[in-house]
């Protein structure tokens, strides 16, 4: 039964939590959602302290970097307009000739630049939050081709596994700074891999996770568009239900790349490879603990 399947989640030891961009960033694009992230880190630390092996796959670097670069552009424009004489010298006692800028300072950017500055901001915050609970986190950046070929995937997962066994919480994200050419891999992963949902489930399979949580801004999988009155939330989904056409998909979110259809595809891959998956709302207070305790939160994918 659905209740029995939920109760089994309390026994999950190795748990991966994937956080979508919409969970870790503010809806108005003004940077990271500090209170929400603190709530999530507190839950992860609570479970880690209770003997679980926690892993986090966190989106949000590009969205965070977009805000950081917007602030940098404002500073650059102010300096160009003469509103500022430039950055003060860090060592006032050692004056030195200031060279004028060469060429125009770029006023636009794309994903790689956003990821480069956003990833450091994201990890700095995670590091500070985990340290407040006397726990350590570690950054793991992965590229899609590294997951689609067996040897580099196993090497990456060996590193992650060792961090987990050292009681360190890995913070995993796609390396969006490096633009990789599309590849089919060696055939060992029969899933389109292109966002953190699919990256998370491939790693969860390889690392033999007992549970994968895909958290976004929706309460789970519905029979139709969640905005329609006749759509109902599905508490439990099996692969047979998907193939029968029970689920209809709405449009994806604006912050990240993984819409509901991509999440369901990743969840099915997990179930077919022995990893139960829950799609749930990461904006809700302590939703992670509620799921582990067997409460009817989100949609559980199971055989």
Backbone bond lengths (Angstrom), bond angles and torsions (degrees), N, CA, C in turn:
res aa  C-N    CA-C-N  psi(-1)  N-CA   C-N-CA  omega(-1)  CA-C   N-CA-C  phi
1 X - - - 1.445 - - 1.521 110.29 -
2 X 1.351 115.81 167.29 1.459 120.54 179.67 1.524 110.67 -63.29
3 X 1.336 116.95 -41.21 1.464 120.43 -179.34 1.524 111.51 -64.34
4 X 1.336 116.87 -39.69 1.458 120.78 179.24 1.520 111.36 -66.54
5 X 1.335 116.31 -39.84 1.464 120.38 178.04 1.522 110.70 -63.70
6 X 1.328 116.20 -37.48 1.464 120.55 178.53 1.534 111.45 -67.31
7 X 1.308 116.23 -40.77 1.470 119.86 -177.70 1.526 111.61 -62.68
8 X 1.317 117.09 -29.36 1.463 120.67 -178.82 1.530 112.19 -67.54
9 X 1.324 116.86 -20.35 1.459 119.75 -177.69 1.520 112.05 -66.00
10 X 1.324 117.16 -23.62 1.464 120.93 179.46 1.530 110.90 -64.65
11 X 1.337 116.59 -22.97 1.462 120.78 -179.38 1.524 112.76 -88.41
12 X 1.338 117.12 -4.92 1.466 119.89 -179.65 1.526 110.28 -63.50
13 X 1.310 116.72 129.38 1.465 120.76 -178.85 1.533 111.17 -101.40
14 X 1.333 117.01 -52.97 1.473 120.01 -179.83 1.526 108.72 -95.08
15 X 1.325 115.85 112.01 1.469 121.67 -170.98 1.520 109.76 -123.52
16 X 1.322 115.70 126.40 1.462 120.93 175.72 1.520 109.25 -105.05
17 X 1.336 116.57 131.40 1.459 122.63 179.43 1.520 108.26 -115.54
18 X 1.333 116.51 116.42 1.464 120.31 177.58 1.518 109.05 -100.65
19 X 1.336 116.05 125.84 1.458 122.52 -178.38 1.518 109.39 -109.12
20 X 1.333 116.61 121.14 1.444 120.67 177.82 1.517 112.04 -75.82
21 X 1.330 115.73 163.83 1.465 120.23 179.73 1.516 111.68 -56.90
22 X 1.328 116.55 -37.32 1.460 120.36 -177.21 1.523 111.63 -67.72
23 X 1.339 117.23 -19.28 1.462 121.36 179.16 1.526 110.84 -82.74
24 X 1.327 117.39 -41.99 1.469 119.98 -172.86 1.525 113.49 -92.02
25 X 1.339 118.16 -10.35 1.464 119.94 179.96 1.526 110.62 -118.11
26 X 1.323 115.58 159.18 1.462 121.22 -179.05 1.527 110.32 -79.44
27 X 1.312 115.36 148.28 1.461 120.89 -174.02 1.520 112.97 -66.23
28 X 1.338 117.45 -24.10 1.466 120.20 -179.37 1.527 112.67 -89.94
29 X 1.339 116.14 8.29 1.453 119.85 178.02 1.507 115.03 74.95
30 X 1.324 117.23 13.30 1.468 121.41 -175.83 1.521 112.15 -95.19
31 X 1.311 117.90 41.49 1.455 120.34 173.63 1.515 114.12 98.80
32 X 1.321 115.48 -162.86 1.460 122.92 -174.41 1.526 111.83 -76.21
33 X 1.326 115.54 146.94 1.468 122.27 176.91 1.527 107.83 -86.42
34 X 1.310 116.59 89.43 1.465 121.44 -169.44 1.526 112.66 -62.47
35 X 1.337 116.90 -47.51 1.462 119.58 -178.74 1.517 112.34 -62.93
36 X 1.325 116.32 -41.25 1.467 121.07 -179.57 1.526 110.65 -66.11
37 X 1.332 116.05 -42.80 1.465 119.13 178.89 1.525 111.32 -65.23
38 X 1.323 116.53 -38.71 1.468 119.86 178.10 1.521 110.94 -62.36
39 X 1.325 117.06 -39.74 1.461 121.79 177.74 1.522 110.98 -62.70
40 X 1.329 116.91 -42.24 1.465 121.14 -179.17 1.526 110.49 -68.72
41 X 1.322 117.15 -45.49 1.465 120.23 179.68 1.526 110.44 -61.64
42 X 1.316 117.21 -39.10 1.468 120.62 177.95 1.531 110.97 -60.37
43 X 1.324 117.20 -42.60 1.465 120.57 178.72 1.527 111.59 -66.28
44 X 1.330 116.26 -42.35 1.463 120.24 178.90 1.526 110.34 -62.31
45 X 1.327 117.15 -43.43 1.461 121.12 178.75 1.524 111.52 -65.81
46 X 1.328 116.63 -36.62 1.460 121.40 177.93 1.528 110.46 -60.80
47 X 1.328 116.24 -45.71 1.463 120.56 179.84 1.527 111.17 -70.23
48 X 1.336 116.71 -37.70 1.463 120.15 177.40 1.525 110.57 -61.95
49 X 1.317 116.37 -42.43 1.461 120.66 178.88 1.524 111.90 -67.61
50 X 1.339 116.38 -23.28 1.468 121.27 179.60 1.525 111.90 -90.42
51 X 1.327 116.72 16.57 1.461 120.23 173.00 1.506 115.86 95.18
52 X 1.338 118.04 -0.84 1.463 119.24 176.46 1.517 110.00 -78.40
53 X 1.317 115.25 161.65 1.460 122.25 174.72 1.520 106.91 -109.01
54 X 1.319 116.43 104.35 1.451 121.47 -170.79 1.532 111.65 -99.05
55 X 1.326 114.62 138.43 1.457 122.14 174.16 1.524 107.67 -131.27
56 X 1.331 116.84 143.44 1.460 121.56 -179.35 1.525 109.23 -123.07
57 X 1.315 116.07 129.68 1.461 121.75 169.32 1.518 105.93 -108.74
58 X 1.320 116.39 114.00 1.463 120.16 -171.49 1.515 111.63 -117.82
59 X 1.319 115.69 119.70 1.456 121.24 167.00 1.527 107.82 -80.73
60 X 1.314 116.78 -176.35 1.459 120.48 173.16 1.508 115.70 111.33
61 X 1.357 118.81 -9.09 1.460 119.76 -177.68 1.526 111.27 -65.83
62 X 1.331 116.76 -44.66 1.462 119.92 -178.67 1.527 110.63 -66.62
63 X 1.338 116.63 -44.54 1.464 119.96 179.76 1.526 111.23 -63.52
64 X 1.334 116.47 -38.54 1.466 120.21 177.44 1.519 111.26 -67.09
65 X 1.319 115.90 -44.92 1.459 120.50 -179.90 1.512 112.99 -63.32
66 X 1.316 116.64 -32.05 1.471 120.22 178.25 1.528 110.49 -60.00
67 X 1.334 116.42 -40.30 1.463 120.39 178.58 1.525 111.22 -71.77
68 X 1.321 117.00 -40.32 1.459 120.69 178.89 1.528 110.54 -61.28
69 X 1.331 116.57 -43.42 1.465 120.33 -178.57 1.524 111.50 -71.51
70 X 1.321 116.93 -30.20 1.467 119.35 175.47 1.528 109.98 -63.75
71 X 1.326 116.75 -40.83 1.468 120.55 176.71 1.525 110.95 -65.65
72 X 1.350 115.70 -39.61 1.460 119.65 179.27 1.527 111.02 -64.79
73 X 1.334 116.49 -38.93 1.460 120.05 178.29 1.520 111.00 -62.22
74 X 1.339 117.13 -41.14 1.461 120.54 178.49 1.525 110.97 -61.05
75 X 1.334 116.99 -40.19 1.463 120.49 177.57 1.522 111.11 -65.91
76 X 1.340 115.94 -41.37 1.465 119.82 179.90 1.524 111.52 -63.36
77 X 1.326 116.31 -42.23 1.462 120.63 -179.58 1.528 111.38 -67.07
78 X 1.338 115.66 -37.64 1.461 119.37 178.81 1.522 110.52 -64.58
79 X 1.343 116.36 -41.78 1.458 120.18 179.23 1.529 110.87 -65.70
80 X 1.325 116.24 -39.95 1.466 120.87 -179.45 1.523 111.43 -65.38
81 X 1.338 115.98 -35.79 1.467 120.30 -178.25 1.526 112.34 -79.05
82 X 1.314 116.42 -2.50 1.456 119.47 178.72 1.506 113.55 88.00
83 X 1.342 116.63 5.97 1.461 119.47 179.00 1.520 111.17 -72.33
84 X 1.346 115.77 -16.98 1.459 119.94 -179.84 1.519 108.03 -137.82
85 X 1.288 117.02 146.00 1.459 121.09 178.45 1.512 111.67 -87.75
86 X 1.338 115.62 8.89 1.458 119.82 -178.97 1.514 111.57 105.71
87 X 1.342 115.51 177.57 1.461 121.22 -178.95 1.535 110.38 -69.01
88 X 1.338 117.79 137.40 1.471 119.33 174.61 1.519 110.22 -67.03
89 X 1.314 116.28 147.09 1.459 119.99 179.43 1.527 109.67 -70.51
90 X 1.333 117.68 131.86 1.469 120.33 -178.17 1.520 113.62 -62.31
91 X 1.360 117.65 -27.18 1.466 120.12 -179.62 1.533 107.64 -115.83
92 X 1.330 118.40 89.21 1.476 121.03 -176.06 1.524 113.65 -57.54
93 X 1.329 117.02 -28.68 1.462 119.90 -176.82 1.529 112.98 -77.65
94 X 1.329 116.62 -5.41 1.461 120.32 179.89 1.524 110.49 -123.28
95 X 1.330 118.07 73.18 1.467 120.19 179.14 1.525 111.10 -62.19
96 X 1.321 115.09 146.14 1.458 120.94 -178.25 1.523 108.40 -149.11
97 X 1.311 116.21 150.41 1.463 120.24 -179.25 1.524 110.41 -61.32
98 X 1.321 116.22 133.00 1.468 121.88 179.97 1.525 108.80 -95.31
99 X 1.313 116.77 120.85 1.456 121.30 -179.13 1.527 110.61 -81.76
100 X 1.314 117.69 141.98 1.472 119.88 177.01 1.520 110.34 -72.13
101 X 1.343 117.21 155.73 1.473 119.80 178.94 1.519 111.26 -65.52
102 X 1.309 116.47 150.67 1.459 122.55 177.68 1.526 108.22 -104.67
103 X 1.318 117.18 115.34 1.455 120.70 178.67 1.516 112.30 76.45
104 X 1.307 114.50 -178.10 1.456 121.73 -179.37 1.526 111.15 -81.74
105 X 1.311 115.70 139.74 1.471 120.32 173.45 1.523 108.04 -78.92
106 X 1.347 118.31 128.49 1.478 119.95 -178.31 1.522 111.79 -55.81
107 X 1.323 115.26 139.25 1.463 120.51 -179.81 1.522 112.13 -112.93
108 X 1.312 116.70 8.06 1.463 120.61 176.74 1.524 108.47 -139.88
109 X 1.321 116.59 162.46 1.456 120.61 -176.50 1.520 109.43 -152.52
110 X 1.324 114.32 167.59 1.460 120.55 178.86 1.518 109.23 -127.65
111 X 1.334 116.29 -171.91 1.459 121.37 -175.23 1.511 116.06 -55.09
112 X 1.344 119.56 -46.71 1.471 118.96 -178.00 1.521 114.08 -59.51
113 X 1.349 117.13 -41.64 1.466 118.93 178.87 1.528 110.82 -66.43
114 X 1.327 115.77 -40.74 1.471 119.41 177.73 1.521 110.93 -61.28
115 X 1.342 115.97 -43.17 1.463 120.16 -178.99 1.520 111.53 -64.39
116 X 1.333 116.88 -37.95 1.463 120.56 -176.46 1.526 111.74 -61.71
117 X 1.338 116.60 -44.91 1.468 118.91 -179.31 1.526 111.41 -85.50
118 X 1.332 116.96 -29.02 1.459 120.26 -178.21 1.509 113.26 -73.10
119 X 1.333 117.29 -34.67 1.465 120.23 -177.73 1.518 111.46 -64.50
120 X 1.331 116.44 -40.69 1.466 118.90 179.64 1.527 110.92 -66.93
121 X 1.340 116.64 -39.23 1.465 119.61 178.12 1.523 110.86 -64.87
122 X 1.330 115.75 -41.47 1.465 121.15 -179.85 1.522 111.41 -63.40
123 X 1.337 116.49 -46.78 1.461 120.01 -177.46 1.526 112.01 -69.92
124 X 1.323 117.15 -33.51 1.468 119.65 177.34 1.521 110.68 -60.18
125 X 1.330 115.05 -40.78 1.457 119.22 -179.97 1.524 111.16 -69.79
126 X 1.330 116.84 -45.54 1.468 119.44 177.78 1.529 110.60 -58.30
127 X 1.324 116.92 -44.04 1.464 121.16 -178.28 1.525 111.08 -59.61
128 X 1.336 116.41 -45.18 1.467 120.25 -179.84 1.522 111.38 -65.49
129 X 1.337 116.73 -40.97 1.463 120.26 -177.87 1.524 111.61 -67.77
130 X 1.327 117.85 -43.60 1.464 119.65 179.40 1.520 111.35 -67.07
131 X 1.321 117.13 -36.33 1.458 119.73 179.35 1.523 111.77 -65.01
132 X 1.331 117.25 -28.00 1.463 119.27 178.79 1.526 111.28 -66.04
133 X 1.345 117.17 -18.70 1.475 121.68 175.03 1.526 110.78 -105.92
134 X 1.341 116.15 15.13 1.465 123.04 178.60 1.524 111.03 60.41
135 X 1.311 115.31 38.37 1.462 121.30 177.00 1.521 109.86 -124.82
136 X 1.316 115.02 158.34 1.457 121.54 -175.93 1.513 110.12 -115.30
137 X 1.326 115.59 138.07 1.462 120.59 173.58 1.522 108.56 -118.92
138 X 1.317 116.42 160.50 1.458 121.46 -179.58 1.519 110.61 -137.63
139 X 1.314 116.75 142.39 1.457 121.19 -177.88 1.521 110.78 -86.63
140 X 1.340 115.49 133.64 1.460 121.80 174.77 1.524 107.96 -131.70
141 X 1.325 116.91 112.54 1.459 121.58 176.74 1.519 108.70 -103.28
142 X 1.318 116.42 130.20 1.460 121.00 -177.71 1.519 109.72 -123.49
143 X 1.312 115.99 147.33 1.457 122.57 173.42 1.522 108.83 -105.98
144 X 1.321 115.83 146.91 1.467 120.30 -175.88 1.525 112.26 -55.29
145 X 1.344 120.19 -46.39 1.467 118.64 179.90 1.517 113.93 -58.12
146 X 1.339 116.97 -29.49 1.465 120.02 178.92 1.531 112.01 -66.24
147 X 1.324 116.70 -21.88 1.462 120.31 179.95 1.519 112.38 -92.50
148 X 1.310 117.43 -23.00 1.462 120.96 -174.93 1.525 113.07 -86.47
149 X 1.326 116.66 -8.91 1.466 121.54 176.66 1.529 108.83 -115.48
150 X 1.294 116.19 137.66 1.463 121.67 -169.19 1.524 113.12 -60.51
151 X 1.326 118.26 -51.26 1.467 119.97 -173.10 1.518 113.12 -63.61
152 X 1.359 120.04 -50.95 1.478 117.97 178.37 1.523 112.78 -64.77
153 X 1.341 117.60 -31.45 1.467 119.71 177.34 1.531 110.23 -65.30
154 X 1.323 116.38 -43.30 1.462 119.55 179.39 1.528 111.36 -66.29
155 X 1.333 116.98 -36.38 1.461 120.76 178.32 1.528 110.95 -65.63
156 X 1.332 115.43 -44.13 1.464 120.31 177.92 1.521 111.06 -61.48
157 X 1.312 115.63 -45.33 1.465 119.92 -177.25 1.522 111.68 -70.26
158 X 1.322 117.92 -29.05 1.465 119.94 175.82 1.528 110.30 -63.89
159 X 1.334 116.12 -39.25 1.467 120.12 176.70 1.523 111.02 -65.40
160 X 1.342 116.18 -46.53 1.471 120.28 179.85 1.519 110.51 -61.62
161 X 1.331 116.51 -43.44 1.463 121.02 -179.18 1.526 111.18 -61.13
162 X 1.333 116.72 -39.77 1.462 119.17 179.73 1.522 111.10 -67.34
163 X 1.338 116.68 -39.06 1.468 119.63 175.69 1.525 110.41 -59.41
164 X 1.329 116.26 -44.59 1.470 120.89 -179.38 1.523 110.30 -61.29
165 X 1.328 117.01 -44.70 1.463 120.57 -178.97 1.526 112.03 -68.91
166 X 1.345 116.45 -20.03 1.470 120.93 174.68 1.529 111.45 -86.16
167 X 1.333 116.70 6.67 1.467 123.60 -179.85 1.534 111.35 65.83
168 X 1.322 116.48 33.12 1.463 123.76 174.27 1.521 107.82 -106.01
169 X 1.319 117.19 137.00 1.463 121.59 -179.45 1.532 108.88 -89.68
170 X 1.335 118.54 111.73 1.461 119.95 177.30 1.531 110.47 -71.96
171 X 1.324 116.53 135.73 1.458 123.04 172.19 1.530 106.19 -108.45
172 X 1.309 116.46 105.85 1.464 122.45 -170.90 1.524 109.86 -103.19
173 X 1.318 115.87 139.62 1.457 120.65 176.73 1.518 108.63 -151.64
174 X 1.319 116.03 153.44 1.458 119.70 173.44 1.520 109.35 -68.43
175 X 1.321 116.62 140.32 1.462 121.25 178.80 1.531 108.96 -81.63
176 X 1.323 115.63 85.24 1.461 120.62 -176.63 1.522 113.30 -75.58
177 X 1.334 117.46 -7.28 1.463 119.75 177.25 1.530 110.19 -70.28
178 X 1.323 116.21 -34.28 1.465 122.13 -178.46 1.518 109.16 -96.33
179 X 1.316 116.40 118.82 1.460 121.89 178.52 1.519 108.83 -89.67
180 X 1.329 116.65 111.72 1.460 121.86 -175.55 1.528 110.97 -98.26
181 X 1.312 115.02 147.59 1.460 120.39 174.92 1.533 109.05 -71.06
182 X 1.343 117.44 141.39 1.470 120.05 177.19 1.533 110.73 -59.33
183 X 1.316 114.85 141.94 1.456 119.82 179.20 1.520 109.87 -146.20
184 X 1.313 116.40 151.35 1.461 121.53 177.77 1.525 111.62 -88.15
185 X 1.338 116.58 -11.02 1.449 119.21 -178.50 1.507 112.27 74.61
186 X 1.330 115.77 -159.80 1.464 120.28 -178.76 1.525 112.55 -102.98
187 X 1.343 116.09 11.94 1.467 119.60 177.78 1.511 114.64 87.51
188 X 1.339 117.97 2.79 1.470 120.40 -177.61 1.523 112.56 -82.01
189 X 1.342 117.72 -10.05 1.471 122.35 178.13 1.527 107.65 -127.71
190 X 1.312 116.54 108.60 1.470 120.71 -179.20 1.526 111.02 -95.53
191 X 1.334 114.23 56.83 1.463 121.74 -179.59 1.517 108.37 -148.22
192 X 1.332 119.57 134.38 1.467 119.77 173.76 1.531 109.50 -64.25
193 X 1.329 117.19 121.83 1.464 121.77 -177.59 1.521 108.42 -110.84
194 X 1.322 116.74 117.48 1.450 119.91 -177.38 1.509 114.09 -160.46
195 X 1.334 117.90 2.79 1.463 121.54 177.09 1.519 108.00 -148.87
196 X 1.325 116.24 175.65 1.465 119.43 -175.03 1.524 113.48 -71.72
197 X 1.348 118.39 -20.11 1.465 119.59 174.08 1.525 109.94 -64.32
198 X 1.327 116.04 -50.17 1.459 120.02 -179.12 1.524 111.54 -70.65
199 X 1.338 116.89 -37.31 1.463 119.49 175.95 1.524 110.38 -60.74
200 X 1.333 116.41 -43.60 1.459 120.66 -179.66 1.516 113.05 -61.20
201 X 1.331 116.66 -44.09 1.464 118.93 -175.58 1.529 111.30 -72.94
202 X 1.339 117.58 -32.90 1.467 119.62 175.69 1.526 110.07 -65.42
203 X 1.321 117.08 -43.33 1.465 120.43 177.42 1.523 111.50 -67.27
204 X 1.335 116.96 -38.16 1.469 120.54 179.28 1.523 110.74 -61.47
205 X 1.333 116.77 -39.15 1.469 120.39 176.85 1.518 110.71 -64.30
206 X 1.331 115.42 -47.89 1.465 119.90 -175.58 1.525 111.26 -66.48
207 X 1.341 116.74 -36.11 1.463 122.10 -177.03 1.521 112.95 -88.49
208 X 1.349 115.55 2.07 1.466 121.42 178.48 1.532 112.47 56.84
209 X 1.324 115.00 48.13 1.465 119.87 177.89 1.527 110.35 -70.05
210 X 1.323 116.07 147.23 1.462 121.61 178.56 1.518 112.17 -85.55
211 X 1.354 116.20 -16.12 1.462 120.03 -177.69 1.524 109.32 -163.04
212 X 1.321 115.47 141.17 1.464 122.03 174.26 1.518 108.23 -124.62
213 X 1.326 116.47 127.18 1.463 122.02 176.61 1.522 108.54 -107.96
214 X 1.343 116.69 123.03 1.455 122.26 175.51 1.521 107.36 -104.91
215 X 1.331 116.69 105.27 1.458 121.20 -174.04 1.525 110.75 -105.15
216 X 1.331 115.65 129.50 1.468 121.54 177.54 1.523 107.94 -140.47
217 X 1.333 117.88 -146.68 1.466 120.60 -179.06 1.517 112.71 -108.95
218 X 1.324 117.37 17.44 1.464 121.51 175.99 1.521 108.83 -117.30
219 X 1.316 116.66 152.54 1.463 121.48 -172.79 1.523 113.27 -79.76
220 X 1.308 116.99 -3.71 1.455 120.93 -179.70 1.506 109.91 148.85
221 X 1.326 115.77 -157.21 1.457 122.05 -179.32 1.524 108.99 -99.61
222 X 1.313 115.65 129.52 1.462 121.80 -179.21 1.525 110.55 -107.96
223 X 1.303 114.94 165.55 1.463 119.77 176.42 1.526 111.76 -72.63
224 X 1.322 117.83 -11.63 1.460 122.83 178.34 1.506 109.59 -161.66
225 X 1.308 117.32 -162.49 1.455 122.12 176.72 1.528 109.03 -59.13
226 X 1.370 118.16 123.47 1.474 119.95 -178.29 1.520 113.43 -57.71
227 X 1.312 117.82 -21.03 1.455 120.47 -180.00 1.515 114.13 -78.41
228 X 1.329 116.89 -10.63 1.462 120.18 -179.34 1.523 110.35 -89.90
229 X 1.334 117.95 140.75 1.475 120.99 -174.36 1.528 114.31 -65.60
230 X 1.342 117.77 -26.36 1.467 118.82 -176.84 1.530 112.74 -90.41
231 X 1.335 118.20 1.79 1.465 121.07 177.20 1.526 109.88 -80.72
232 X 1.302 116.61 138.51 1.467 120.05 179.40 1.528 110.19 -124.84
233 X 1.323 114.84 147.97 1.455 121.40 -179.21 1.529 109.79 -76.17
234 X 1.320 116.45 133.42 1.459 122.34 177.43 1.526 108.88 -93.98
235 X 1.329 117.35 120.53 1.456 120.92 -178.27 1.522 111.63 -75.29
236 X 1.330 116.34 -37.82 1.466 121.68 -179.26 1.522 108.56 -135.65
237 X 1.325 115.95 139.36 1.459 121.76 177.64 1.522 108.92 -130.64
238 X 1.316 115.35 137.74 1.458 122.04 172.49 1.531 108.51 -112.62
239 X 1.328 117.91 160.93 1.464 119.83 178.32 1.528 113.08 -56.42
240 X 1.330 117.60 -33.77 1.470 120.44 -179.87 1.525 111.35 -64.69
241 X 1.327 116.75 -34.35 1.461 119.94 179.86 1.529 110.85 -66.46
242 X 1.335 116.82 -37.31 1.462 120.23 179.25 1.519 110.54 -67.26
243 X 1.320 116.17 -44.31 1.468 119.49 -178.61 1.519 112.06 -66.75
244 X 1.338 117.78 -21.29 1.469 120.88 179.17 1.522 112.38 -84.99
245 X 1.342 116.98 -3.60 1.462 120.48 175.89 1.510 115.01 82.33
246 X 1.336 117.90 26.65 1.461 121.33 -179.10 1.534 111.23 -66.99
247 X 1.349 116.64 -32.67 1.458 121.30 -172.48 1.523 110.80 -100.63
248 X 1.349 115.28 134.20 1.464 122.12 171.69 1.527 107.29 -117.61
249 X 1.341 116.70 141.16 1.456 120.88 -171.07 1.520 112.16 -102.36
250 X 1.356 114.79 143.88 1.462 121.56 173.23 1.526 108.33 -98.69
251 X 1.345 116.88 -177.52 1.462 121.38 -179.56 1.521 110.53 -68.98
252 X 1.355 116.42 156.31 1.456 121.61 179.99 1.510 111.75 -75.77
253 X 1.324 115.92 174.17 1.460 121.33 179.60 1.523 109.91 -78.25
254 X 1.337 115.97 171.16 1.460 120.57 -178.22 1.524 112.37 -94.74
255 X 1.334 118.91 -22.81 1.463 120.48 -174.63 1.525 112.68 -81.88
256 X 1.325 116.78 -38.65 1.457 119.81 -175.46 1.512 111.62 -116.59
257 X 1.352 114.58 -168.34 1.461 120.31 -176.98 1.518 112.98 -105.89
258 X 1.317 117.45 -20.17 1.449 120.03 -172.60 1.519 112.77 -92.64
259 X 1.345 118.04 102.93 1.448 121.33 174.24 1.521 110.55 -78.88
260 X 1.337 116.81 -176.62 1.458 120.36 -176.12 1.520 112.17 -63.97
261 X 1.312 117.41 -37.75 1.467 119.06 -179.80 1.527 111.01 -60.64
262 X 1.347 116.67 -41.24 1.466 120.66 177.81 1.527 110.86 -65.76
263 X 1.331 116.80 -37.66 1.462 120.20 179.13 1.528 110.93 -65.32
264 X 1.332 116.39 -43.28 1.463 120.18 179.55 1.530 110.41 -64.38
265 X 1.317 116.65 -40.58 1.465 120.62 178.35 1.525 110.38 -61.38
266 X 1.326 116.74 -43.44 1.462 120.56 178.30 1.528 110.81 -66.49
267 X 1.337 116.98 -40.58 1.465 120.96 179.64 1.523 111.19 -62.23
268 X 1.324 117.10 -41.11 1.468 120.71 178.49 1.524 110.72 -63.85
269 X 1.327 116.24 -40.55 1.469 120.06 177.19 1.524 109.79 -60.13
270 X 1.336 116.75 -41.51 1.449 120.13 179.17 1.521 112.34 -62.66
271 X 1.324 116.26 -48.69 1.465 120.54 -178.93 1.525 110.89 -61.27
272 X 1.319 116.19 -42.28 1.464 120.00 -179.25 1.525 112.38 -67.64
273 X 1.332 116.13 -15.85 1.464 120.36 177.88 1.523 112.13 -112.49
274 X 1.323 116.68 20.74 1.455 121.51 171.62 1.516 116.23 85.68
275 X 1.346 117.87 14.79 1.469 120.60 179.79 1.526 109.37 -115.35
276 X 1.338 119.03 109.17 1.469 120.36 173.87 1.526 110.09 -62.26
277 X 1.324 116.24 144.20 1.463 121.45 -176.60 1.522 109.13 -130.72
278 X 1.328 116.57 139.31 1.460 121.77 173.40 1.525 108.26 -121.69
279 X 1.333 115.85 126.28 1.461 121.92 171.80 1.522 107.20 -99.65
280 X 1.343 116.97 122.32 1.463 119.87 -173.80 1.521 110.55 -148.59
281 X 1.330 114.41 175.70 1.456 122.48 -177.67 1.529 109.74 -89.92
282 X 1.337 116.49 113.08 1.458 120.65 179.53 1.512 113.84 -80.22
283 X 1.347 117.18 -5.06 1.456 120.48 178.44 1.524 111.69 -83.38
284 X 1.325 116.71 -15.93 1.463 120.57 -178.15 1.528 110.71 -78.96
285 X 1.323 115.03 146.64 1.455 122.18 -176.13 1.526 111.07 -64.39
286 X 1.315 116.78 121.64 1.466 124.63 175.04 1.526 112.92 54.27
287 X 1.311 116.48 40.38 1.459 120.46 179.53 1.530 111.84 -66.90
288 X 1.336 117.46 -30.38 1.470 119.83 -179.55 1.523 110.43 -63.90
289 X 1.320 117.13 -48.14 1.462 120.38 179.71 1.526 111.09 -64.76
290 X 1.321 116.75 -38.47 1.465 119.75 178.26 1.527 111.10 -60.00
291 X 1.326 116.65 -41.27 1.469 120.38 179.48 1.522 110.38 -64.74
292 X 1.333 117.30 -47.43 1.467 121.02 -177.78 1.529 110.33 -62.82
293 X 1.330 117.26 -33.61 1.464 120.93 -179.22 1.525 112.52 -79.81
294 X 1.319 117.61 1.96 1.462 120.60 174.46 1.507 115.28 88.79
295 X 1.317 118.09 9.10 1.459 119.56 179.63 1.536 110.05 -72.73
296 X 1.321 118.14 152.16 1.474 121.66 -175.86 1.534 112.23 -75.62
297 X 1.314 115.34 67.70 1.461 121.23 -179.27 1.520 108.49 -109.27
298 X 1.329 117.86 131.55 1.445 122.08 177.61 1.515 112.73 71.60
299 X 1.333 114.60 -163.29 1.465 122.34 -179.64 1.511 109.34 -118.95
300 X 1.329 116.84 122.70 1.446 122.95 179.46 1.524 110.19 -93.82
301 X 1.315 116.29 125.71 1.463 122.32 174.31 1.519 108.53 -96.11
302 X 1.302 116.42 122.32 1.460 120.91 -178.09 1.521 109.64 -148.57
303 X 1.306 115.74 161.45 1.477 120.22 177.10 1.523 110.72 -76.12
